[in-house]
Amino acid sequence: MGEEVKSAAKFLSKMQRHRNSASIHVVDPASIPNPAWLHPGITGGGQQAYGDTLLTDHKVIAIPGTVSMASWNLILLSPDAASHHVLRSKESFGLDTRLHQPVV
């Protein structure tokens, strides 16, 4: 298991409580079929199929984010999976509008 995956698993265990933490599947970045999927871009069919397969096999996944090499996304398949978690921390999201300048 890579250091990034160990770090993500440790972070997840601190940020939320889960009745069965083994049910959270942490996706190793090296296991992602196309490394380009770890960078921002338009989602393709192969990427969607990969995500669908992950969510079919696991109710809860943690997968590397594309916005930052240090970010992870926690994805829950259904409200049933969400009912097994307790939120311990939350941060407000602020979109940096400098990235989306108004069209003149």
C-alpha positions as CSV (number, residue, x, y, z in Angstrom):
1,M,0.0,0.0,0.0
2,G,1.5,3.4,-1.1
3,E,2.1,6.2,1.4
4,E,-0.7,8.3,-0.2
5,V,-3.2,5.5,0.5
6,K,-2.0,5.1,4.1
7,S,-2.2,8.8,4.6
8,A,-5.8,8.9,3.2
9,A,-6.9,6.0,5.3
10,K,-5.5,7.7,8.4
11,F,-7.2,11.0,7.5
12,L,-10.5,9.3,6.9
13,S,-10.4,7.5,10.3
14,K,-9.8,10.9,12.0
15,M,-12.5,12.8,10.1
16,Q,-15.4,10.5,10.4
17,R,-16.6,7.5,12.4
18,H,-17.8,4.4,10.7
19,R,-19.3,1.3,12.1
20,N,-17.1,-0.8,9.9
21,S,-14.1,1.2,8.7
22,A,-13.0,-1.8,6.6
23,S,-16.0,-1.2,4.3
24,I,-14.4,2.1,3.1
25,H,-12.4,1.2,0.0
26,V,-9.4,3.5,-0.4
27,V,-8.4,3.6,-4.1
28,D,-4.7,3.4,-4.6
29,P,-3.7,6.0,-7.2
30,A,-1.4,3.4,-8.9
31,S,-4.5,1.2,-9.5
32,I,-6.3,3.8,-11.6
33,P,-6.2,2.6,-15.2
34,N,-5.4,6.0,-16.8
35,P,-3.1,8.3,-14.8
36,A,-4.6,11.3,-16.8
37,W,-7.8,10.7,-14.8
38,L,-6.0,12.2,-11.8
39,H,-5.9,15.6,-13.5
40,P,-8.8,18.0,-14.2
41,G,-10.6,17.3,-17.5
42,I,-13.8,16.2,-19.1
43,T,-15.0,12.8,-17.9
44,G,-15.0,10.1,-20.5
45,G,-16.9,6.8,-20.8
46,G,-14.0,4.7,-19.5
47,Q,-13.6,6.8,-16.5
48,Q,-17.4,6.6,-15.7
49,A,-17.4,2.8,-16.2
50,Y,-14.4,2.5,-13.8
51,G,-16.3,4.6,-11.2
52,D,-19.5,2.6,-11.7
53,T,-17.6,-0.6,-11.1
54,L,-16.0,0.7,-7.9
55,L,-19.3,1.8,-6.5
56,T,-20.9,-1.5,-7.5
57,D,-18.2,-3.4,-5.6
58,H,-17.9,-1.0,-2.6
59,K,-20.6,1.1,-1.0
60,V,-18.1,3.7,0.1
61,I,-14.9,4.7,-1.6
62,A,-12.2,7.2,-1.1
63,I,-10.5,8.2,-4.3
64,P,-7.8,10.8,-5.1
65,G,-9.2,14.2,-6.0
66,T,-8.2,15.9,-9.3
67,V,-8.1,19.5,-7.9
68,S,-5.1,18.9,-5.7
69,M,-2.6,16.0,-5.3
70,A,-3.3,16.2,-1.6
71,S,-7.1,16.0,-1.8
72,W,-9.4,12.9,-1.6
73,N,-13.1,12.5,-2.4
74,L,-15.3,10.3,-0.2
75,I,-18.1,8.9,-2.4
76,L,-21.1,7.2,-0.9
77,L,-23.3,5.0,-3.1
78,S,-26.6,5.4,-1.3
79,P,-28.3,7.0,1.6
80,D,-27.9,3.6,3.4
81,A,-24.1,4.0,3.3
82,A,-24.4,7.6,4.6
83,S,-26.4,6.4,7.6
84,H,-23.3,4.5,8.8
85,H,-21.3,7.7,9.2
86,V,-21.2,10.6,11.7
87,L,-19.8,14.0,10.5
88,R,-17.0,15.2,12.8
89,S,-15.8,18.1,10.8
90,K,-16.9,20.4,8.0
91,E,-15.3,23.3,6.1
92,S,-17.0,25.9,4.0
93,F,-16.2,25.8,0.3
94,G,-15.3,29.0,-1.4
95,L,-14.9,29.1,-5.2
96,D,-12.0,31.3,-6.3
97,T,-13.7,33.4,-9.0
98,R,-10.3,34.4,-10.5
99,L,-10.5,31.1,-12.3
100,H,-13.8,32.0,-13.9
101,Q,-13.4,35.6,-15.2
102,P,-16.7,37.1,-16.5
103,V,-16.9,37.2,-20.3
104,V,-17.0,40.7,-21.6
